[in-house]
């Protein structure tokens, strides 16, 4: 038996725009994703989140599915535009009630809520009136919204995530234009990221100063990072892989844990990378009580000049001086993302070394697969294999000393997969988007058994569960790229 800690947060995750629907109900205002998905050509098949999984009207049923799957924790996001329809001003009582009822329903089932304040669906008025994440005013605006949420829900919610994957918003929202607000630029990603870090810092300060002592919770950010494995053992490729990780996770986590961007980013970007004021820096440094990590895949990295490929999860590759490659032997998910469980183990060790052993929560991990209902059942063996492998990597990391506190499988339901629309299915539960019927997949039952046992069966030889060296390469630790 590969046992996990007894208080491990076994969970699943969703986000508001991807599941709720009811885009114009309950006093909700429009968001940038409403506008984006309604723009022809932006989302596959012309799909929108107008109805999505209709979770807004099916909350009770969906909480029952969570209970049947044995979840101990559930991560969801609050649609800011349900709380403040135009992003500022007095809260909308109907929006508050919706999330309050959800929280109560979870707690009644013994499921711990993990709440993301913002998962990409920015109130549209903040985009049109302020310029969205490019505006320095976003920090105060976001902190006001966060205060409303802490005030309304913090008596029952003890786990807060400020922002989901600011990397994706910066790169896909402001760099390649694949996601809302659909802007294309080589400078704006760095500016938008900077304002998101400032906004996180402002909201975390409100929580720490005005709520934490009374409510006793924790707050962090959910950053995404895939693993970057050196393509060869050469110093150049190893350096390039390290640089790739700094441009990916270090971009956000270095400010949180060390107070500034990585040296490698400053050196390559110069004035394109904004600078923190002393006030920003002291707000942001030390502002995360835990390290939220979303992780899906791995790429190989070779030193040299590369060109950005929006499909490659690479960021602005031209700025990094490297090329991303894949090993053709790796299996891939329905997203085309390589399945490399050992990359997660490596990444967890990298985080452990660089940020000095933070408590980590895997706020997302999962895969899209080609799932269909056959005779009332969905045999998603691919997903079971994927999750078994990645949980095995988590277990190895724990054995190696990583302080891993929880794992949230993305996702509870098949849902609106952003620019891919409903074509990509990540759920533990199949959703028929014509009837909105939910069907538990085989993975939901498998995951329930894992949770009930508190871990995985002992690894059979050779499946990746055997002992591995856990020495952290010197160049991860050495402070390469850390500001002094
Ligand atoms: C994350 N990339 O999205 C999000 O947090 C989820 O909302 C989403 O459904 C899930 O992962 C699966 O995609 C990502 O381009 C979207 O690197 C794009 C990228 C990474 C994560």
Boltz pocket constraint, residues with backbone or C-beta under 6 A from the ligand:
constraints:
  - pocket:
      binder: B
      contacts: [[A, 15], [A, 18], [A, 164], [A, 165], [A, 168], [A, 172], [A, 224], [A, 294], [A, 310], [A, 312], [A, 313], [A, 314], [A, 364], [A, 410], [A, 416], [A, 417], [A, 418], [A, 426]]
      max_distance: 6.0
